[in-house]
Amino acid sequence: MIASNHNDSPSPLLDRAIGRARLRLVPFLLLMYILAFLDRANIGFAKQAFQVSAHISDAAFACSS
């Protein structure tokens, strides 16, 4: 068996840094995910009315049929 000089558990400083990153990033990323979903849904609902009022085709709207 080979002896190792390092600890198997991460340092408390690393644990604290990861915890802070999670507390700051996870809520922000969740908010961005929700906003992206709402934006995608709203574009889907508005597509037909926008095409009629602007007189553009599916190709101009960049939508594949």
HTML snippet that shows the backbone in 3Dmol.js (N, CA, C, O; Angstrom):
<script src="https://3Dmol.org/build/3Dmol-min.js"></script>
<div id="view" style="width:600px;height:400px;position:relative"></div>
<script>
const pdb = `
ATOM      1  N   MET A   1       0.837  -1.174   0.000  1.00  0.00           N
ATOM      2  CA  MET A   1       0.000   0.000   0.000  1.00  0.00           C
ATOM      3  C   MET A   1       0.885   1.241   0.000  1.00  0.00           C
ATOM      4  O   MET A   1       1.864   1.318   0.741  1.00  0.00           O
ATOM      5  N   ILE A   2       0.526   2.214  -0.844  1.00  0.00           N
ATOM      6  CA  ILE A   2       1.306   3.433  -0.960  1.00  0.00           C
ATOM      7  C   ILE A   2       0.708   4.487  -0.046  1.00  0.00           C
ATOM      8  O   ILE A   2      -0.493   4.751  -0.094  1.00  0.00           O
ATOM      9  N   ALA A   3       1.536   5.079   0.773  1.00  0.00           N
ATOM     10  CA  ALA A   3       1.063   6.123   1.684  1.00  0.00           C
ATOM     11  C   ALA A   3       0.977   7.451   0.942  1.00  0.00           C
ATOM     12  O   ALA A   3       1.829   7.768   0.112  1.00  0.00           O
ATOM     13  N   SER A   4      -0.045   8.211   1.247  1.00  0.00           N
ATOM     14  CA  SER A   4      -0.184   9.533   0.628  1.00  0.00           C
ATOM     15  C   SER A   4      -0.071  10.608   1.697  1.00  0.00           C
ATOM     16  O   SER A   4      -0.441  10.394   2.852  1.00  0.00           O
ATOM     17  N   ASN A   5       0.436  11.744   1.309  1.00  0.00           N
ATOM     18  CA  ASN A   5       0.634  12.837   2.252  1.00  0.00           C
ATOM     19  C   ASN A   5      -0.505  13.844   2.253  1.00  0.00           C
ATOM     20  O   ASN A   5      -0.515  14.753   3.083  1.00  0.00           O
ATOM     21  N   HIS A   6      -1.460  13.707   1.348  1.00  0.00           N
ATOM     22  CA  HIS A   6      -2.554  14.674   1.288  1.00  0.00           C
ATOM     23  C   HIS A   6      -3.803  14.107   1.931  1.00  0.00           C
ATOM     24  O   HIS A   6      -3.971  12.892   2.035  1.00  0.00           O
ATOM     25  N   ASN A   7      -4.670  14.998   2.357  1.00  0.00           N
ATOM     26  CA  ASN A   7      -5.945  14.592   2.965  1.00  0.00           C
ATOM     27  C   ASN A   7      -6.920  14.182   1.876  1.00  0.00           C
ATOM     28  O   ASN A   7      -6.861  14.690   0.756  1.00  0.00           O
ATOM     29  N   ASP A   8      -7.802  13.275   2.202  1.00  0.00           N
ATOM     30  CA  ASP A   8      -8.819  12.853   1.245  1.00  0.00           C
ATOM     31  C   ASP A   8      -9.983  13.834   1.185  1.00  0.00           C
ATOM     32  O   ASP A   8     -10.729  13.840   0.206  1.00  0.00           O
ATOM     33  N   SER A   9     -10.152  14.657   2.206  1.00  0.00           N
ATOM     34  CA  SER A   9     -11.248  15.625   2.209  1.00  0.00           C
ATOM     35  C   SER A   9     -10.737  16.985   1.741  1.00  0.00           C
ATOM     36  O   SER A   9      -9.600  17.357   2.032  1.00  0.00           O
ATOM     37  N   PRO A  10     -11.577  17.728   1.016  1.00  0.00           N
ATOM     38  CA  PRO A  10     -11.164  19.054   0.558  1.00  0.00           C
ATOM     39  C   PRO A  10     -11.033  20.020   1.736  1.00  0.00           C
ATOM     40  O   PRO A  10     -11.583  19.781   2.811  1.00  0.00           O
ATOM     41  N   SER A  11     -10.321  21.079   1.525  1.00  0.00           N
ATOM     42  CA  SER A  11     -10.093  22.042   2.598  1.00  0.00           C
ATOM     43  C   SER A  11     -11.379  22.806   2.919  1.00  0.00           C
ATOM     44  O   SER A  11     -12.254  22.937   2.063  1.00  0.00           O
ATOM     45  N   PRO A  12     -11.494  23.303   4.134  1.00  0.00           N
ATOM     46  CA  PRO A  12     -12.685  24.085   4.501  1.00  0.00           C
ATOM     47  C   PRO A  12     -12.810  25.359   3.661  1.00  0.00           C
ATOM     48  O   PRO A  12     -13.921  25.816   3.394  1.00  0.00           O
ATOM     49  N   LEU A  13     -11.690  25.928   3.248  1.00  0.00           N
ATOM     50  CA  LEU A  13     -11.721  27.125   2.417  1.00  0.00           C
ATOM     51  C   LEU A  13     -12.366  26.825   1.063  1.00  0.00           C
ATOM     52  O   LEU A  13     -13.149  27.623   0.550  1.00  0.00           O
ATOM     53  N   LEU A  14     -12.030  25.674   0.496  1.00  0.00           N
ATOM     54  CA  LEU A  14     -12.624  25.270  -0.772  1.00  0.00           C
ATOM     55  C   LEU A  14     -14.119  25.006  -0.613  1.00  0.00           C
ATOM     56  O   LEU A  14     -14.915  25.392  -1.469  1.00  0.00           O
ATOM     57  N   ASP A  15     -14.495  24.357   0.471  1.00  0.00           N
ATOM     58  CA  ASP A  15     -15.918  24.107   0.732  1.00  0.00           C
ATOM     59  C   ASP A  15     -16.694  25.417   0.855  1.00  0.00           C
ATOM     60  O   ASP A  15     -17.802  25.531   0.332  1.00  0.00           O
ATOM     61  N   ARG A  16     -16.121  26.397   1.537  1.00  0.00           N
ATOM     62  CA  ARG A  16     -16.787  27.687   1.699  1.00  0.00           C
ATOM     63  C   ARG A  16     -16.905  28.420   0.361  1.00  0.00           C
ATOM     64  O   ARG A  16     -17.929  29.044   0.083  1.00  0.00           O
ATOM     65  N   ALA A  17     -15.860  28.346  -0.464  1.00  0.00           N
ATOM     66  CA  ALA A  17     -15.895  29.006  -1.772  1.00  0.00           C
ATOM     67  C   ALA A  17     -16.947  28.376  -2.681  1.00  0.00           C
ATOM     68  O   ALA A  17     -17.665  29.084  -3.387  1.00  0.00           O
ATOM     69  N   ILE A  18     -17.036  27.070  -2.662  1.00  0.00           N
ATOM     70  CA  ILE A  18     -18.033  26.377  -3.483  1.00  0.00           C
ATOM     71  C   ILE A  18     -19.438  26.702  -2.984  1.00  0.00           C
ATOM     72  O   ILE A  18     -20.347  26.904  -3.789  1.00  0.00           O
ATOM     73  N   GLY A  19     -19.623  26.755  -1.681  1.00  0.00           N
ATOM     74  CA  GLY A  19     -20.924  27.109  -1.115  1.00  0.00           C
ATOM     75  C   GLY A  19     -21.350  28.517  -1.492  1.00  0.00           C
ATOM     76  O   GLY A  19     -22.511  28.752  -1.826  1.00  0.00           O
ATOM     77  N   ARG A  20     -20.408  29.455  -1.439  1.00  0.00           N
ATOM     78  CA  ARG A  20     -20.729  30.831  -1.836  1.00  0.00           C
ATOM     79  C   ARG A  20     -21.070  30.909  -3.320  1.00  0.00           C
ATOM     80  O   ARG A  20     -22.004  31.611  -3.708  1.00  0.00           O
ATOM     81  N   ALA A  21     -20.327  30.200  -4.139  1.00  0.00           N
ATOM     82  CA  ALA A  21     -20.592  30.210  -5.580  1.00  0.00           C
ATOM     83  C   ALA A  21     -21.985  29.646  -5.858  1.00  0.00           C
ATOM     84  O   ALA A  21     -22.722  30.178  -6.689  1.00  0.00           O
ATOM     85  N   ARG A  22     -22.333  28.590  -5.172  1.00  0.00           N
ATOM     86  CA  ARG A  22     -23.673  28.009  -5.360  1.00  0.00           C
ATOM     87  C   ARG A  22     -24.757  28.983  -4.938  1.00  0.00           C
ATOM     88  O   ARG A  22     -25.757  29.138  -5.639  1.00  0.00           O
ATOM     89  N   LEU A  23     -24.573  29.640  -3.801  1.00  0.00           N
ATOM     90  CA  LEU A  23     -25.590  30.575  -3.307  1.00  0.00           C
ATOM     91  C   LEU A  23     -25.777  31.756  -4.246  1.00  0.00           C
ATOM     92  O   LEU A  23     -26.878  32.298  -4.342  1.00  0.00           O
ATOM     93  N   ARG A  24     -24.737  32.155  -4.929  1.00  0.00           N
ATOM     94  CA  ARG A  24     -24.840  33.303  -5.829  1.00  0.00           C
ATOM     95  C   ARG A  24     -25.227  32.902  -7.248  1.00  0.00           C
ATOM     96  O   ARG A  24     -25.983  33.620  -7.902  1.00  0.00           O
ATOM     97  N   LEU A  25     -24.731  31.786  -7.729  1.00  0.00           N
ATOM     98  CA  LEU A  25     -24.947  31.405  -9.123  1.00  0.00           C
ATOM     99  C   LEU A  25     -26.259  30.674  -9.372  1.00  0.00           C
ATOM    100  O   LEU A  25     -26.924  30.940 -10.374  1.00  0.00           O
ATOM    101  N   VAL A  26     -26.641  29.781  -8.509  1.00  0.00           N
ATOM    102  CA  VAL A  26     -27.831  28.967  -8.754  1.00  0.00           C
ATOM    103  C   VAL A  26     -29.096  29.821  -8.875  1.00  0.00           C
ATOM    104  O   VAL A  26     -29.854  29.616  -9.823  1.00  0.00           O
ATOM    105  N   PRO A  27     -29.367  30.767  -7.968  1.00  0.00           N
ATOM    106  CA  PRO A  27     -30.569  31.595  -8.163  1.00  0.00           C
ATOM    107  C   PRO A  27     -30.518  32.413  -9.451  1.00  0.00           C
ATOM    108  O   PRO A  27     -31.529  32.546 -10.141  1.00  0.00           O
ATOM    109  N   PHE A  28     -29.349  32.962  -9.779  1.00  0.00           N
ATOM    110  CA  PHE A  28     -29.206  33.747 -11.002  1.00  0.00           C
ATOM    111  C   PHE A  28     -29.438  32.878 -12.236  1.00  0.00           C
ATOM    112  O   PHE A  28     -30.147  33.290 -13.154  1.00  0.00           O
ATOM    113  N   LEU A  29     -28.857  31.692 -12.270  1.00  0.00           N
ATOM    114  CA  LEU A  29     -29.043  30.798 -13.412  1.00  0.00           C
ATOM    115  C   LEU A  29     -30.485  30.330 -13.525  1.00  0.00           C
ATOM    116  O   LEU A  29     -30.992  30.180 -14.637  1.00  0.00           O
ATOM    117  N   LEU A  30     -31.147  30.098 -12.421  1.00  0.00           N
ATOM    118  CA  LEU A  30     -32.559  29.715 -12.444  1.00  0.00           C
ATOM    119  C   LEU A  30     -33.418  30.848 -13.003  1.00  0.00           C
ATOM    120  O   LEU A  30     -34.326  30.602 -13.797  1.00  0.00           O
ATOM    121  N   LEU A  31     -33.141  32.071 -12.599  1.00  0.00           N
ATOM    122  CA  LEU A  31     -33.860  33.224 -13.124  1.00  0.00           C
ATOM    123  C   LEU A  31     -33.640  33.367 -14.628  1.00  0.00           C
ATOM    124  O   LEU A  31     -34.588  33.632 -15.368  1.00  0.00           O
ATOM    125  N   MET A  32     -32.413  33.196 -15.083  1.00  0.00           N
ATOM    126  CA  MET A  32     -32.128  33.297 -16.520  1.00  0.00           C
ATOM    127  C   MET A  32     -32.836  32.193 -17.309  1.00  0.00           C
ATOM    128  O   MET A  32     -33.304  32.429 -18.423  1.00  0.00           O
ATOM    129  N   TYR A  33     -32.915  30.994 -16.736  1.00  0.00           N
ATOM    130  CA  TYR A  33     -33.616  29.894 -17.391  1.00  0.00           C
ATOM    131  C   TYR A  33     -35.101  30.218 -17.548  1.00  0.00           C
ATOM    132  O   TYR A  33     -35.682  29.983 -18.607  1.00  0.00           O
ATOM    133  N   ILE A  34     -35.711  30.754 -16.498  1.00  0.00           N
ATOM    134  CA  ILE A  34     -37.139  31.099 -16.551  1.00  0.00           C
ATOM    135  C   ILE A  34     -37.382  32.205 -17.568  1.00  0.00           C
ATOM    136  O   ILE A  34     -38.338  32.133 -18.340  1.00  0.00           O
ATOM    137  N   LEU A  35     -36.533  33.226 -17.580  1.00  0.00           N
ATOM    138  CA  LEU A  35     -36.693  34.314 -18.548  1.00  0.00           C
ATOM    139  C   LEU A  35     -36.531  33.819 -19.984  1.00  0.00           C
ATOM    140  O   LEU A  35     -37.270  34.250 -20.869  1.00  0.00           O
ATOM    141  N   ALA A  36     -35.588  32.930 -20.225  1.00  0.00           N
ATOM    142  CA  ALA A  36     -35.402  32.376 -21.565  1.00  0.00           C
ATOM    143  C   ALA A  36     -36.627  31.564 -21.990  1.00  0.00           C
ATOM    144  O   ALA A  36     -37.047  31.628 -23.145  1.00  0.00           O
ATOM    145  N   PHE A  37     -37.196  30.805 -21.060  1.00  0.00           N
ATOM    146  CA  PHE A  37     -38.391  30.023 -21.364  1.00  0.00           C
ATOM    147  C   PHE A  37     -39.558  30.934 -21.708  1.00  0.00           C
ATOM    148  O   PHE A  37     -40.264  30.693 -22.687  1.00  0.00           O
ATOM    149  N   LEU A  38     -39.770  31.983 -20.908  1.00  0.00           N
ATOM    150  CA  LEU A  38     -40.868  32.918 -21.167  1.00  0.00           C
ATOM    151  C   LEU A  38     -40.672  33.643 -22.491  1.00  0.00           C
ATOM    152  O   LEU A  38     -41.633  33.861 -23.229  1.00  0.00           O
ATOM    153  N   ASP A  39     -39.452  34.010 -22.789  1.00  0.00           N
ATOM    154  CA  ASP A  39     -39.174  34.682 -24.048  1.00  0.00           C
ATOM    155  C   ASP A  39     -39.500  33.765 -25.222  1.00  0.00           C
ATOM    156  O   ASP A  39     -40.113  34.195 -26.199  1.00  0.00           O
ATOM    157  N   ARG A  40     -39.095  32.517 -25.129  1.00  0.00           N
ATOM    158  CA  ARG A  40     -39.360  31.547 -26.202  1.00  0.00           C
ATOM    159  C   ARG A  40     -40.856  31.323 -26.360  1.00  0.00           C
ATOM    160  O   ARG A  40     -41.353  31.244 -27.484  1.00  0.00           O
ATOM    161  N   ALA A  41     -41.575  31.220 -25.256  1.00  0.00           N
ATOM    162  CA  ALA A  41     -43.024  30.996 -25.312  1.00  0.00           C
ATOM    163  C   ALA A  41     -43.738  32.211 -25.897  1.00  0.00           C
ATOM    164  O   ALA A  41     -44.652  32.057 -26.706  1.00  0.00           O
ATOM    165  N   ASN A  42     -43.337  33.404 -25.502  1.00  0.00           N
ATOM    166  CA  ASN A  42     -43.986  34.612 -26.014  1.00  0.00           C
ATOM    167  C   ASN A  42     -43.757  34.782 -27.510  1.00  0.00           C
ATOM    168  O   ASN A  42     -44.662  35.214 -28.224  1.00  0.00           O
ATOM    169  N   ILE A  43     -42.586  34.455 -27.988  1.00  0.00           N
ATOM    170  CA  ILE A  43     -42.314  34.544 -29.425  1.00  0.00           C
ATOM    171  C   ILE A  43     -43.197  33.550 -30.178  1.00  0.00           C
ATOM    172  O   ILE A  43     -43.696  33.851 -31.262  1.00  0.00           O
ATOM    173  N   GLY A  44     -43.384  32.380 -29.605  1.00  0.00           N
ATOM    174  CA  GLY A  44     -44.247  31.387 -30.235  1.00  0.00           C
ATOM    175  C   GLY A  44     -45.691  31.854 -30.339  1.00  0.00           C
ATOM    176  O   GLY A  44     -46.348  31.619 -31.354  1.00  0.00           O
ATOM    177  N   PHE A  45     -46.189  32.511 -29.300  1.00  0.00           N
ATOM    178  CA  PHE A  45     -47.563  33.013 -29.322  1.00  0.00           C
ATOM    179  C   PHE A  45     -47.729  34.194 -30.265  1.00  0.00           C
ATOM    180  O   PHE A  45     -48.772  34.339 -30.902  1.00  0.00           O
ATOM    181  N   ALA A  46     -46.728  35.023 -30.356  1.00  0.00           N
ATOM    182  CA  ALA A  46     -46.829  36.246 -31.145  1.00  0.00           C
ATOM    183  C   ALA A  46     -46.482  36.042 -32.620  1.00  0.00           C
ATOM    184  O   ALA A  46     -46.665  36.953 -33.428  1.00  0.00           O
ATOM    185  N   LYS A  47     -45.991  34.873 -32.974  1.00  0.00           N
ATOM    186  CA  LYS A  47     -45.510  34.636 -34.337  1.00  0.00           C
ATOM    187  C   LYS A  47     -46.575  34.917 -35.392  1.00  0.00           C
ATOM    188  O   LYS A  47     -46.330  35.670 -36.334  1.00  0.00           O
ATOM    189  N   GLN A  48     -47.727  34.332 -35.245  1.00  0.00           N
ATOM    190  CA  GLN A  48     -48.755  34.464 -36.272  1.00  0.00           C
ATOM    191  C   GLN A  48     -49.222  35.911 -36.420  1.00  0.00           C
ATOM    192  O   GLN A  48     -49.334  36.407 -37.541  1.00  0.00           O
ATOM    193  N   ALA A  49     -49.492  36.583 -35.327  1.00  0.00           N
ATOM    194  CA  ALA A  49     -49.941  37.977 -35.392  1.00  0.00           C
ATOM    195  C   ALA A  49     -48.852  38.863 -35.988  1.00  0.00           C
ATOM    196  O   ALA A  49     -49.144  39.785 -36.750  1.00  0.00           O
ATOM    197  N   PHE A  50     -47.607  38.586 -35.641  1.00  0.00           N
ATOM    198  CA  PHE A  50     -46.506  39.384 -36.176  1.00  0.00           C
ATOM    199  C   PHE A  50     -46.356  39.172 -37.678  1.00  0.00           C
ATOM    200  O   PHE A  50     -46.128  40.128 -38.420  1.00  0.00           O
ATOM    201  N   GLN A  51     -46.482  37.935 -38.127  1.00  0.00           N
ATOM    202  CA  GLN A  51     -46.360  37.647 -39.554  1.00  0.00           C
ATOM    203  C   GLN A  51     -47.471  38.332 -40.345  1.00  0.00           C
ATOM    204  O   GLN A  51     -47.219  38.839 -41.438  1.00  0.00           O
ATOM    205  N   VAL A  52     -48.683  38.356 -39.821  1.00  0.00           N
ATOM    206  CA  VAL A  52     -49.801  38.992 -40.514  1.00  0.00           C
ATOM    207  C   VAL A  52     -49.607  40.507 -40.564  1.00  0.00           C
ATOM    208  O   VAL A  52     -49.789  41.119 -41.617  1.00  0.00           O
ATOM    209  N   SER A  53     -49.248  41.101 -39.459  1.00  0.00           N
ATOM    210  CA  SER A  53     -49.125  42.558 -39.424  1.00  0.00           C
ATOM    211  C   SER A  53     -47.903  43.066 -40.179  1.00  0.00           C
ATOM    212  O   SER A  53     -47.945  44.158 -40.745  1.00  0.00           O
ATOM    213  N   ALA A  54     -46.818  42.299 -40.201  1.00  0.00           N
ATOM    214  CA  ALA A  54     -45.592  42.740 -40.874  1.00  0.00           C
ATOM    215  C   ALA A  54     -45.495  42.194 -42.299  1.00  0.00           C
ATOM    216  O   ALA A  54     -44.579  42.556 -43.037  1.00  0.00           O
ATOM    217  N   HIS A  55     -46.427  41.329 -42.692  1.00  0.00           N
ATOM    218  CA  HIS A  55     -46.445  40.725 -44.026  1.00  0.00           C
ATOM    219  C   HIS A  55     -45.122  40.020 -44.352  1.00  0.00           C
ATOM    220  O   HIS A  55     -44.501  40.280 -45.384  1.00  0.00           O
ATOM    221  N   ILE A  56     -44.707  39.126 -43.451  1.00  0.00           N
ATOM    222  CA  ILE A  56     -43.479  38.369 -43.690  1.00  0.00           C
ATOM    223  C   ILE A  56     -43.808  36.883 -43.747  1.00  0.00           C
ATOM    224  O   ILE A  56     -44.802  36.428 -43.182  1.00  0.00           O
ATOM    225  N   SER A  57     -42.961  36.144 -44.434  1.00  0.00           N
ATOM    226  CA  SER A  57     -43.162  34.697 -44.582  1.00  0.00           C
ATOM    227  C   SER A  57     -42.466  33.945 -43.452  1.00  0.00           C
ATOM    228  O   SER A  57     -41.772  34.524 -42.615  1.00  0.00           O
ATOM    229  N   ASP A  58     -42.680  32.627 -43.464  1.00  0.00           N
ATOM    230  CA  ASP A  58     -41.996  31.786 -42.490  1.00  0.00           C
ATOM    231  C   ASP A  58     -40.483  31.868 -42.665  1.00  0.00           C
ATOM    232  O   ASP A  58     -39.741  31.885 -41.683  1.00  0.00           O
ATOM    233  N   ALA A  59     -40.033  31.918 -43.895  1.00  0.00           N
ATOM    234  CA  ALA A  59     -38.586  32.000 -44.152  1.00  0.00           C
ATOM    235  C   ALA A  59     -38.018  33.302 -43.597  1.00  0.00           C
ATOM    236  O   ALA A  59     -36.923  33.311 -43.037  1.00  0.00           O
ATOM    237  N   ALA A  60     -38.744  34.387 -43.747  1.00  0.00           N
ATOM    238  CA  ALA A  60     -38.270  35.672 -43.228  1.00  0.00           C
ATOM    239  C   ALA A  60     -38.281  35.667 -41.698  1.00  0.00           C
ATOM    240  O   ALA A  60     -37.459  36.330 -41.066  1.00  0.00           O
ATOM    241  N   PHE A  61     -39.190  34.938 -41.123  1.00  0.00           N
ATOM    242  CA  PHE A  61     -39.266  34.828 -39.658  1.00  0.00           C
ATOM    243  C   PHE A  61     -38.197  33.883 -39.136  1.00  0.00           C
ATOM    244  O   PHE A  61     -37.997  33.774 -37.927  1.00  0.00           O
ATOM    245  N   ALA A  62     -37.507  33.195 -40.048  1.00  0.00           N
ATOM    246  CA  ALA A  62     -36.444  32.236 -39.698  1.00  0.00           C
ATOM    247  C   ALA A  62     -37.013  31.024 -38.966  1.00  0.00           C
ATOM    248  O   ALA A  62     -36.473  30.568 -37.958  1.00  0.00           O
ATOM    249  N   CYS A  63     -38.101  30.527 -39.498  1.00  0.00           N
ATOM    250  CA  CYS A  63     -38.748  29.368 -38.902  1.00  0.00           C
ATOM    251  C   CYS A  63     -38.817  28.272 -39.955  1.00  0.00           C
ATOM    252  O   CYS A  63     -39.214  28.536 -41.090  1.00  0.00           O
ATOM    253  N   SER A  64     -38.447  27.073 -39.610  1.00  0.00           N
ATOM    254  CA  SER A  64     -38.529  25.974 -40.579  1.00  0.00           C
ATOM    255  C   SER A  64     -39.904  25.329 -40.520  1.00  0.00           C
ATOM    256  O   SER A  64     -40.450  25.108 -39.439  1.00  0.00           O
ATOM    257  N   SER A  65     -40.448  25.034 -41.664  1.00  0.00           N
ATOM    258  CA  SER A  65     -41.785  24.430 -41.725  1.00  0.00           C
ATOM    259  C   SER A  65     -41.706  22.940 -41.834  1.00  0.00           C
ATOM    260  O   SER A  65     -42.738  22.270 -41.897  1.00  0.00           O
TER     261      SER A  65
END
`;
const viewer = $3Dmol.createViewer("view");
viewer.addModel(pdb, "pdb");
viewer.setStyle({}, {cartoon: {color: "spectrum"}});
viewer.zoomTo();
viewer.render();
</script>
